Amino acid sequence: MQIGEFAQRTGVSARAVRHYEDQGLLQPRRDGNGYRQFDDDDLATVERIRLMISAGVSTATMRQYLDCVGIGDHGVAIEMCPALRSELDAVRHRLDRQSTRIDATRAALCALTEG
């Protein structure tokens, strides 16, 4: 399938698909006239990319570990290696720090509005 249909089936924009390709996350075939051709394996790859993006994983990290993440009938399956665990832990710690800052900001706002 070409990029327009592929984008529609994956629920991402054609621009996002091109970005994934530029980042080395997708490698579609090219037909004789240079058009990208995507298949069902590429659909699964975009699903994994979207899952990792929603978990806060950067495309650089994704490029290293995309093959470790699978999505099947029973949900997400991750082949967890120590390096991937470390990357995911770093994302978790970053989110914890951000959450702490948000809580402090909320408390300051409450102090300003209530007192």
Protein Blocks (a to p, Z undefined) as FASTA:
>chain_A
ZZklmmmmnopafklmmmmmmnopaccdddfkopacddfklmmmmmmmmmmmmnopafkl
mmmmmmmpccdfkopaddddfklmmmmmmmmmmmmmmmmmmmmmmmmmmmmmmZZ
